[in-house]
Amino acid sequence: SQQGEEDPQALSIQEGENATMNCSYKTSINNLQWYRQNSGRGLVHLILIRSNEREKHSGRLRVTLDTSKKSSSLLITASRAADTASYFCATPPITQGGSEKLVFGKGTKLTVNP
Amino acid sequence: DAGVIQSPRHEVTEMGQEVTLRCKPISGHNSLFWYRQTMMRGLELLIYFNNNVPIDDSGMPEDRFSAKMPNASFSTLKIQPSEPRDSAVYFCASSFLWGGLGEKLFFGSGTQLSVL
């Protein structure tokens, strides 16, 4: 099934640096979403970008979407130790039944060192 | 709002036993999803319901797995009989969907299942 794939699988940075994670997907989508998962917890929705949008901001988060390349990036600026988590992109692939279900990638594990 | 509530938080059982996982979605949401997360396979969608009706169960691994949603405020995922390879974290998520478009999901804290 169509799935977002994050890159890199793991990223380790120092506090204050920026973190960039990428996501590629395979088929047409209506939107693309990013989620965060802290260790041992459920996923938390961060941001949703629709297929007719190219960039979206939310606080220290910046998401871009390039539908021609079928890719998205998540930038976290001025990272903090509390940003340490796994980050997932998720896409609802358009199927003949609609595009209700979200398919997740395997995530990028971000470690922010104090 | 209490969010999506899952129980139990942890479940340890022996191979062959029946396991029932429970989920209470956010009030007002009309869609409910069951996911399974493992290190090897990541997050897999098992089944999802819309307005209490199962829409897509293509992710359910085998007949040992079954899911029900008897009403808008409750769903169960049952494994019978359980096997060690079923060990994983099982997440329930809910959303309000309209127009057939995927919108953001709200996840529960998950059930950590260990089958010995």
Boltz contact constraints between the chains, C-beta under 6 A:
constraints:
  - contact:
      token1: [A, 30]
      token2: [B, 101]
      max_distance: 6.0
  - contact:
      token1: [A, 42]
      token2: [B, 91]
      max_distance: 6.0
  - contact:
      token1: [A, 42]
      token2: [B, 107]
      max_distance: 6.0
  - contact:
      token1: [A, 42]
      token2: [B, 108]
      max_distance: 6.0
  - contact:
      token1: [A, 42]
      token2: [B, 109]
      max_distance: 6.0
  - contact:
      token1: [A, 42]
      token2: [B, 110]
      max_distance: 6.0
  - contact:
      token1: [A, 43]
      token2: [B, 107]
      max_distance: 6.0
  - contact:
      token1: [A, 45]
      token2: [B, 104]
      max_distance: 6.0
  - contact:
      token1: [A, 48]
      token2: [B, 104]
      max_distance: 6.0
  - contact:
      token1: [A, 92]
      token2: [B, 102]
      max_distance: 6.0
  - contact:
      token1: [A, 98]
      token2: [B, 100]
      max_distance: 6.0
  - contact:
      token1: [A, 99]
      token2: [B, 101]
      max_distance: 6.0
  - contact:
      token1: [A, 99]
      token2: [B, 102]
      max_distance: 6.0
  - contact:
      token1: [A, 100]
      token2: [B, 97]
      max_distance: 6.0
  - contact:
      token1: [A, 100]
      token2: [B, 102]
      max_distance: 6.0
  - contact:
      token1: [A, 101]
      token2: [B, 45]
      max_distance: 6.0
  - contact:
      token1: [A, 101]
      token2: [B, 48]
      max_distance: 6.0
  - contact:
      token1: [A, 102]
      token2: [B, 102]
      max_distance: 6.0
  - contact:
      token1: [A, 104]
      token2: [B, 43]
      max_distance: 6.0
  - contact:
      token1: [A, 106]
      token2: [B, 42]
      max_distance: 6.0
